[in-house]
């Protein structure tokens, strides 16, 4: 019963989060954030569009993971967690010169949050590989919280409802 309620609550929270993400992606993207990642992405030719595309892919993967969790489809969970960790990471397939420029100007807080996402998505993949439901739920929660923390910290203008709902 507790597990079912937990899954239902996660699903509801994620649905709300993704609804805000979808709406915000369609909004005007000229609003500047208080902190610089968007500015960093805009400074490096083509990086902003690449990041937006990867965020959309992460959103799709997170949705697939939710569905796979309640179906017990650990292969899908593992596959999508691996994509979030590797293929959809900001630095994946980044040219070495661009990566050097990116690393020299991005905030350390953003890097730490990105590293957390990689760590938790890797742990989610491992839990799914072991077909360990409780671990899968815990790690999915960590991935989700990391996404929310990043959006709250760096993209308040894109997610105004999220910004109003969290207390610092």
Secondary structure, 3 states (H helix, E strand, C coil): CHHHHHHHHHHHHHHHHHHHHHHHHHCCCCCCCCCCHHHHHHHCCCHHHHHHHHHHHHHHHHHHHHHHHHHCCHHHHHHHHHHHHCCCCCCCCCCHHHHHHHHHHCCHHHHHHHHHHHHHHHHHHHHHHCCCHHHHHHHHHHHHHHHHHHHHHHCCCCCHHHHHHCCC
